[in-house]
Amino acid sequence: MESLTIRVSRSTHGRLRELADKTGETMADIVDRAVRNYEKEQFWAEYHAAYAALQADPAAWADLQSEVELWDSTSADGLEDSPGEHDKRADPDPG
């Protein structure tokens, strides 16, 4: 794996060293995981902001609900939806 040098504060370096000693991982692996987790956090923050904007626009929200209803009718499984089922499917990560 090719590596580069980055500057971090002394306190961050110390925290990385402590984590590496505690877990047996390299500091590079810990930084890699932290960046991946931060990317996921940013993705979901953007997702939730867009979802909230969609809900705040009555016409767009009604349009989405109509589309969900259309897709629901394609399953043709004959089962009734549970209460609140549409809300769960519209937001796959409610956290």
VEXLUM-574497 format. One line per 2 residues: number of its first residue (from 0); their letters; for each residue y, x, z negated of N, C-alpha, C, CB. Coordinates in Angstrom, 1 decimal. Glycine has a CB too. Example, Ala and Ser with C-alpha at 12.3 -4.5 7.8 and 13.67 -1.06 7.14 Angstrom:
// VEXLUM-574497
0	AS	-5.7:13.2:-7.8:-4.5:12.3:-7.8:-3.3:13.2:-7.8:-4.5:11.3:-9.0  -2.2:12.8:-7.1:-1.1:13.7:-7.1:0.0:12.9:-7.9:-0.6:14.1:-5.7
// end
This chain:
// VEXLUM-574497
0	ME	-1.2:0.8:0.0:0.0:0.0:0.0:1.2:0.9:0.0:0.0:-1.0:-1.2  2.1:0.7:1.0:3.4:1.4:1.0:4.3:0.9:-0.1:4.0:1.3:2.4
2	SL	5.0:1.8:-0.7:5.9:1.4:-1.8:7.3:2.0:-1.6:5.3:1.8:-3.2  8.2:1.3:-2.2:9.6:1.8:-2.2:10.1:1.8:-3.6:10.5:0.8:-1.3
4	TI	11.2:2.4:-3.9:11.8:2.5:-5.2:12.9:1.4:-5.3:12.3:3.9:-5.5  12.9:0.7:-6.4:14.0:-0.2:-6.7:14.6:0.1:-8.0:13.5:-1.7:-6.7
6	RV	15.9:-0.2:-8.2:16.5:0.0:-9.5:16.4:-1.2:-10.3:18.0:0.5:-9.2  16.1:-1.0:-11.6:16.0:-2.1:-12.5:16.7:-1.5:-13.8:14.6:-2.6:-12.8
8	SR	17.2:-2.5:-14.6:17.8:-2.0:-15.9:16.7:-1.4:-16.8:18.4:-3.2:-16.6  17.2:-0.6:-17.7:16.3:0.0:-18.7:15.5:-1.0:-19.4:17.1:0.9:-19.7
10	ST	16.1:-2.1:-19.8:15.4:-3.1:-20.6:14.3:-3.8:-19.7:16.4:-4.2:-21.0  14.6:-4.0:-18.4:13.6:-4.6:-17.6:12.4:-3.6:-17.4:14.2:-5.0:-16.2
12	HG	12.8:-2.3:-17.2:11.7:-1.3:-17.1:10.8:-1.3:-18.3:12.3:0.1:-16.8  11.5:-1.4:-19.5:10.7:-1.4:-20.7:9.8:-2.6:-20.9:11.7:-1.3:-21.9
14	RL	10.3:-3.7:-20.4:9.5:-4.9:-20.5:8.4:-4.9:-19.5:10.4:-6.2:-20.2  8.6:-4.3:-18.3:7.5:-4.1:-17.4:6.5:-3.2:-17.9:8.1:-3.5:-16.0
16	RE	6.9:-2.1:-18.6:6.0:-1.1:-19.1:5.1:-1.8:-20.2:6.7:0.1:-19.7  5.7:-2.6:-21.1:5.0:-3.3:-22.1:4.0:-4.2:-21.5:6.0:-4.1:-23.0
18	LA	4.4:-5.0:-20.5:3.5:-5.9:-19.8:2.3:-5.2:-19.2:4.2:-6.8:-18.8  2.6:-4.0:-18.5:1.6:-3.2:-17.9:0.6:-2.7:-18.9:2.2:-2.1:-17.1
20	DK	1.1:-2.2:-20.0:0.2:-1.7:-21.1:-0.6:-2.8:-21.7:1.1:-1.0:-22.2  0.0:-4.0:-21.9:-0.8:-5.1:-22.5:-1.8:-5.6:-21.5:0.2:-6.2:-22.8
22	TG	-1.5:-5.7:-20.2:-2.4:-6.4:-19.3:-3.3:-5.5:-18.5:-1.6:-7.2:-18.3  -3.0:-4.2:-18.5:-3.7:-3.3:-17.7:-3.4:-3.3:-16.2:-5.2:-3.5:-17.8
24	ET	-2.4:-4.1:-15.8:-1.9:-4.2:-14.5:-0.9:-3.1:-14.2:-1.3:-5.6:-14.1  -0.6:-2.8:-13.0:0.5:-1.8:-12.7:1.8:-2.6:-12.7:0.3:-1.2:-11.3
26	MA	2.8:-1.8:-12.9:4.2:-2.5:-12.9:4.4:-3.1:-11.6:5.3:-1.4:-13.3  4.0:-2.4:-10.5:4.2:-3.0:-9.1:3.5:-4.3:-9.0:3.7:-2.0:-8.1
28	DI	2.3:-4.4:-9.5:1.6:-5.7:-9.4:2.3:-6.8:-10.2:0.1:-5.6:-10.0  2.9:-6.4:-11.4:3.6:-7.4:-12.2:4.8:-7.9:-11.4:4.0:-6.8:-13.5
30	VD	5.6:-6.9:-10.8:6.8:-7.3:-10.0:6.4:-8.1:-8.9:7.5:-6.0:-9.6  5.3:-7.8:-8.2:4.8:-8.6:-7.0:4.6:-10.0:-7.4:3.6:-8.0:-6.4
32	RA	3.8:-10.2:-8.6:3.5:-11.5:-9.0:4.8:-12.3:-9.4:2.5:-11.5:-10.2  5.7:-11.6:-10.1:7.0:-12.2:-10.5:7.8:-12.7:-9.3:7.8:-11.2:-11.4
34	VR	7.8:-11.9:-8.2:8.5:-12.3:-7.0:7.8:-13.5:-6.4:8.6:-11.2:-6.0  6.5:-13.5:-6.3:5.8:-14.7:-5.8:6.1:-15.9:-6.6:4.3:-14.4:-5.7
36	NY	6.0:-15.8:-7.9:6.3:-17.0:-8.8:7.8:-17.4:-8.6:6.1:-16.6:-10.2  8.7:-16.5:-8.4:10.1:-16.9:-8.2:10.3:-17.6:-6.9:11.0:-15.6:-8.3
38	EK	9.6:-17.1:-5.9:9.6:-17.8:-4.6:9.1:-19.2:-4.7:8.8:-17.0:-3.5  8.0:-19.4:-5.4:7.5:-20.8:-5.6:8.5:-21.6:-6.4:6.1:-20.7:-6.4
40	EQ	9.1:-21.1:-7.4:10.1:-21.8:-8.2:11.2:-22.2:-7.3:10.5:-20.9:-9.4  11.7:-21.3:-6.5:12.8:-21.7:-5.6:12.4:-22.7:-4.6:13.3:-20.4:-4.9
42	FW	11.2:-22.6:-4.0:10.7:-23.6:-3.1:10.8:-25.0:-3.7:9.3:-23.3:-2.6  10.2:-25.1:-4.9:10.1:-26.4:-5.6:11.5:-26.9:-6.0:9.2:-26.4:-6.8
44	AE	12.4:-26.0:-6.4:13.7:-26.4:-6.8:14.4:-27.0:-5.5:14.6:-25.2:-7.3  14.3:-26.4:-4.4:14.9:-26.9:-3.1:14.2:-28.2:-2.7:14.7:-25.9:-2.0
46	YH	12.9:-28.3:-2.9:12.2:-29.5:-2.6:12.7:-30.7:-3.4:10.7:-29.3:-2.8  12.8:-30.5:-4.8:13.3:-31.5:-5.6:14.7:-31.9:-5.4:13.1:-31.1:-7.1
48	AA	15.5:-31.0:-5.0:16.9:-31.3:-4.7:17.0:-32.2:-3.4:17.8:-30.0:-4.4  16.2:-31.8:-2.4:16.1:-32.6:-1.2:15.5:-34.0:-1.5:15.3:-31.9:-0.1
50	YA	14.5:-34.1:-2.3:13.9:-35.4:-2.7:14.9:-36.2:-3.4:12.7:-35.1:-3.6  15.7:-35.6:-4.3:16.7:-36.4:-5.0:17.8:-36.9:-4.1:17.4:-35.5:-6.2
52	AL	18.2:-36.0:-3.1:19.2:-36.5:-2.1:18.6:-37.6:-1.3:19.6:-35.3:-1.2  17.4:-37.6:-1.0:16.7:-38.6:-0.2:16.8:-39.9:-1.0:15.3:-38.3:0.2
54	QA	16.4:-39.8:-2.3:16.5:-41.0:-3.1:17.9:-41.6:-3.3:15.8:-40.7:-4.5  18.9:-40.7:-3.3:20.3:-41.1:-3.4:20.8:-41.8:-2.2:21.1:-39.9:-3.8
56	DP	20.1:-41.7:-1.1:20.6:-42.4:0.2:19.7:-43.6:0.4:20.5:-41.4:1.4  20.2:-44.8:0.0:19.4:-46.0:0.1:18.8:-46.2:1.5:20.2:-47.2:-0.2
58	AA	19.5:-46.0:2.6:18.9:-46.2:3.9:17.8:-45.2:4.2:20.0:-46.1:5.0  18.0:-44.0:3.8:16.9:-42.9:4.1:15.7:-43.2:3.2:17.5:-41.5:3.8
60	WA	16.0:-43.6:1.9:14.9:-43.9:1.0:14.0:-45.1:1.5:15.4:-44.1:-0.4  14.7:-46.1:2.0:14.0:-47.3:2.5:13.2:-46.9:3.7:15.0:-48.4:2.8
62	DL	13.8:-46.1:4.6:13.1:-45.6:5.8:11.8:-44.9:5.4:14.0:-44.7:6.6  11.9:-44.0:4.4:10.7:-43.3:4.0:9.7:-44.2:3.4:11.1:-42.2:2.9
64	QS	10.1:-45.2:2.6:9.1:-46.1:2.0:8.5:-47.0:3.1:9.9:-47.1:1.0  9.2:-47.3:4.2:8.6:-48.0:5.3:7.6:-47.2:6.0:9.7:-48.5:6.3
66	EV	7.9:-45.9:6.2:6.9:-45.0:6.8:5.7:-44.9:5.9:7.6:-43.7:7.1  5.8:-44.7:4.6:4.7:-44.6:3.7:3.8:-45.9:3.9:5.2:-44.4:2.3
68	EL	4.4:-47.0:3.9:3.7:-48.3:4.1:2.9:-48.3:5.4:4.6:-49.5:4.0  3.5:-47.8:6.4:2.8:-47.7:7.7:1.6:-46.8:7.6:3.7:-47.2:8.8
70	WD	1.8:-45.6:7.0:0.7:-44.7:6.9:-0.4:-45.2:6.0:1.2:-43.3:6.3  0.0:-46.0:4.9:-1.0:-46.6:4.0:-1.9:-47.5:4.7:-0.3:-47.2:2.8
72	ST	-1.3:-48.2:5.7:-2.1:-49.3:6.4:-3.2:-48.6:7.3:-1.2:-50.2:7.2  -3.0:-47.3:7.6:-4.0:-46.7:8.5:-5.3:-46.3:7.9:-3.3:-45.4:9.1
74	SA	-5.3:-46.3:6.5:-6.5:-45.9:5.9:-7.6:-46.9:6.0:-6.3:-45.6:4.4  -7.2:-48.2:6.0:-8.1:-49.3:6.2:-9.3:-49.2:5.4:-8.6:-49.3:7.7
76	DG	-9.1:-48.7:4.1:-10.3:-48.6:3.2:-10.5:-49.9:2.4:-10.1:-47.5:2.2  -9.6:-50.9:2.6:-9.8:-52.2:1.9:-9.4:-52.1:0.4:-11.1:-52.6:2.1
78	LE	-9.0:-51.0:-0.1:-8.7:-50.9:-1.5:-7.2:-51.2:-1.8:-9.1:-49.5:-2.1  -6.9:-51.8:-2.9:-5.6:-52.1:-3.3:-5.0:-50.8:-3.9:-5.5:-53.3:-4.3
80	DS	-3.7:-50.6:-3.7:-3.0:-49.5:-4.4:-2.8:-49.7:-5.9:-1.6:-49.3:-3.7  -2.9:-48.7:-6.6:-2.6:-48.7:-8.0:-1.1:-48.9:-8.2:-3.1:-47.5:-8.8
82	PG	-0.6:-49.5:-9.3:0.8:-49.6:-9.6:1.4:-48.2:-9.6:1.1:-50.3:-11.0  2.6:-48.0:-8.9:3.2:-46.7:-8.8:2.6:-45.7:-7.8:3.3:-46.1:-10.1
84	EH	1.6:-46.2:-7.1:0.9:-45.2:-6.2:1.8:-44.6:-5.2:-0.2:-46.0:-5.5  2.7:-45.4:-4.6:3.6:-44.8:-3.6:4.5:-43.7:-4.1:4.5:-45.9:-3.0
86	DK	5.0:-43.9:-5.4:5.9:-42.9:-6.0:5.1:-41.6:-6.1:6.4:-43.4:-7.3  3.9:-41.6:-6.5:3.1:-40.4:-6.7:2.9:-39.6:-5.4:1.7:-40.7:-7.3
88	RA	2.6:-40.4:-4.3:2.4:-39.7:-3.0:3.6:-39.2:-2.4:1.7:-40.7:-2.1  4.7:-39.8:-2.7:6.0:-39.3:-2.0:6.4:-38.0:-2.6:7.1:-40.4:-2.2
90	DP	6.1:-37.7:-3.9:6.5:-36.4:-4.5:5.2:-35.7:-5.0:7.5:-36.7:-5.7  4.6:-34.8:-4.2:3.4:-34.2:-4.6:3.5:-33.3:-5.8:2.8:-33.4:-3.5
92	DP	4.7:-32.8:-6.2:4.8:-32.0:-7.4:5.9:-32.6:-8.2:5.2:-30.5:-6.9  5.6:-33.6:-9.1:6.6:-34.3:-9.9:7.2:-33.4:-11.0:6.0:-35.5:-10.5
94	G	6.7:-32.2:-11.2:7.2:-31.3:-12.3:8.5:-30.8:-12.1:6.3:-30.3:-12.5
// end
